[in-house]
Amino acid sequence: MPNTSLTTVTEFVLLAFEDLHRFQKLFFFVVLVIYITCITGNIIICLLIKLDVSLHTPMYYFIRVFVILEMLFVSIIVPKLLDILITGRNTISFFACFLQLYCANSAGIVECYLLTVMAFDRYLAITSPLQYFVIMSQWCVKLATFPWVLGLVAAFITTIFTAFLKFCGPNVIDHFFCDLAPLQNLSCSDPYISNLVTSLTTIFVVLLPFLIIIGFYAHIIITVLKIKGIEGKRKAFSTCSSHLIVSGLYYCTGIIVYVKPSDTHHDKFLALIYTILIPLLNPFIYTFRNKDVKCAFFKALNNINSLIINNMQIKIKTQKVGTSKCL
């Protein structure tokens, strides 16, 4: 047996998108622009919800938690990808790799259940509008905290089972971040138990909340169809459309990649969708498809313009006073 098979792996090599060759620099700028746009857009939404009193409702509280989570999620993965693309430093230490694995999985699981909580919020608002604020005033913070606790615990289980595998030979990962399936397939020991735990956990943290969301929206649709008047139906559907689009995009790619872990060359391209593109689209989906957010945004712009104009007028008056005194 070669000696390399007995060598303990201390670092991993992330291939990322090295097959792009001379287009890697261009891809770097594309990813950088997407990352900056994503962070900026989510910060704007977060500030709007924080500063505008009309958005101080349970639905927007959950959206605010969601956009903060999105910023954390992309910041766990994208900076290392940018470093690989621009400098070619594609190595990552054993500890850093598993830390990234744990943080990324935690954020992903939290997002799955936070989307479920947001679906429950819409379900309750439409099916039980009279009891909605009474219930949410007591459970809003608890419901927002639950996904974080569950995500941190569930990700810890899969990370520990993967970390206990023996890595003594190949250390090249055909991916742009440390993910479960690529790591498990590099192991020198039998990854069957780790793969089984990952699959069972994925069913619990991806498929289960996805089915719950489908159940909520099925009931919502039935309830909305009973509403008399087109305007009432339109208003009810409009409050759900943004969340439904975001959930559909996220879950479809997540289920394809994670329900049956594999190490195919195409997984990293699918991973681009839910790690970079979907977080980029979310601010625009919640802004342009949401009347309240758009109103808050334009109100903030008007306030900023008014503030700028007032400051300019004060400066002009001050200059005139100064000039008259000199004369």
Secondary structure, 3 states (H helix, E strand, C coil): CCHHHHCCCCEEEECCCHHHHHHHHHHHHHHHHHHHHHHHHHHHHHHHHHHCHHHCCHHHHHHHHHHHHHHHHHHHHHHHHHHHHHHCCCEEEHHHHHHHHHHHHHHHHHHHHHHHHHHHHHHHHHHCHHHHHHHHHHHHHHHHHHHHHHHHHHHHHHHHHHHCCCCCCCCEECCCCCCHHHHHCCCCCCCHHHHHHHHHHHHHHHHHHHHHHHHHHHHHHHHHHCCCCHHHHHHHHHHHHHHHHHHHHHHHHHHHHHCCCCCCCCHHHHHHHHHHHHHHHHHHHHHHCCHHHHHHHHHHHHHHHHHHHHHHHHHHHHHHHHHHHHC
